[in-house]
Amino acid sequence: MKEYKNYSLLIHNTFGMDVKAERYVEYDSEKDLRMLIPTLKGKVLHIGGGSNLLFTGNFDGTVLHSAISGIEIVEEVEGENELLVRVGAGVVWDDFVAWAVEHDYGGVENLSIIPGEVGASAVQNIGAYGVEAKDVIVMVETIDLSNGTTRIFANDECNYAYRQSIFKKELKGKYAITYVTYRLQKTPVLKLEYGNLLAVLGDALNDGELPTIKQVRQAIIDIRNAKLPDPKVQGNAGSFFMNPVVSREKFLSIQKDYPQMPFYEVEGGVKIPAGWMIDQCGWKGKALGRAAVHDKQALVLVNLGGATSDEIITLCNTVCKDVKEKFGVDIRPEVNFI
Ligand code: EPU
């Protein structure tokens, strides 16, 4: 267990905000966490890789971080294609994906190089290229931060939806995730339909040939690297906004003016890419102070260097207002403001 007072969170948030936590504790096991719980007084914030946060000031409370490690196959039935893998919440998400791909286990390759840690994958229901964490999560082991008891959530108890879960909403801040169990496939069932994935893979394949899981991971890495800024170079938290779902009527009325608008039919309406709308508003690559809209993917806001949270929030609000004026659609941040 590591503990610090008045601790800089600079390396713990990918936006690069230089804020401090009154107390910062990193624990390595469930036992350590249980010991820690009686000492938690006042505000508590549990972070993962800090890749989906915007700190708006110092945190006058305790910041917790899990360093629970381990990737373990817990169930593998002869003759069945599935296997269950239990992973510590503190494992870097992409280390788990790399492990799976290395062993030719399918299911998470489309989620390659998403920043963050395993615990957060289950909170955030991370998703990319037609796959979401909820598609592969079997169960989530947690510890109740009020009394140290264990509670296991089956997938259907997590209330998963697009970038949503019970851990982000109803039970926010109440449980610390300790382990997540995922269902992987021994013979990968590839998902290649999203966007330009097939086109990118196409170059590496002969006619009719199916890609290997390693090729899929490489294609995803190439697409992401081409579009998304590297937080080590330019502070950012991935998609800053969620893609809004609008009613069919609203969608049809926008489509009349913008027949080329990309869209996805979803339950309850039509999802429109916020990045496309922001791009149409002319914001792509533009800055307000030291905060900017990324020049290759308008869904991402970046810190050009030394931006304050106020500068990022001003840019966020201005972009939202412009999208509302042009399309009549409200877009909301995906990033959590702390
Ligand atoms: N588009 C533009 N201009 C832009 C950005 C996008 O015209 O500046 C258009 C694209 O051409 C495409 C459509 O909008 O037709 C969708 O773009 P893209 O495939 O890049 O995906 P997205 O909807 O913008 C979502 C996720 C990403 C994820 C990709 C791929 C959210 C909030 N974001 O972005 O997730 O990688 O799909 O699956 O759902 C993240 O959460 O941090 C993240 C990067």
Boltz pocket constraint, residues with backbone or C-beta under 6 A from the ligand:
constraints:
  - pocket:
      binder: B
      contacts: [[A, 127], [A, 128], [A, 129], [A, 130], [A, 194], [A, 195], [A, 228], [A, 237], [A, 238], [A, 239], [A, 240], [A, 241], [A, 242], [A, 243], [A, 262], [A, 273], [A, 274], [A, 275], [A, 276], [A, 279], [A, 284], [A, 294], [A, 296], [A, 297], [A, 298], [A, 299], [A, 334]]
      max_distance: 6.0
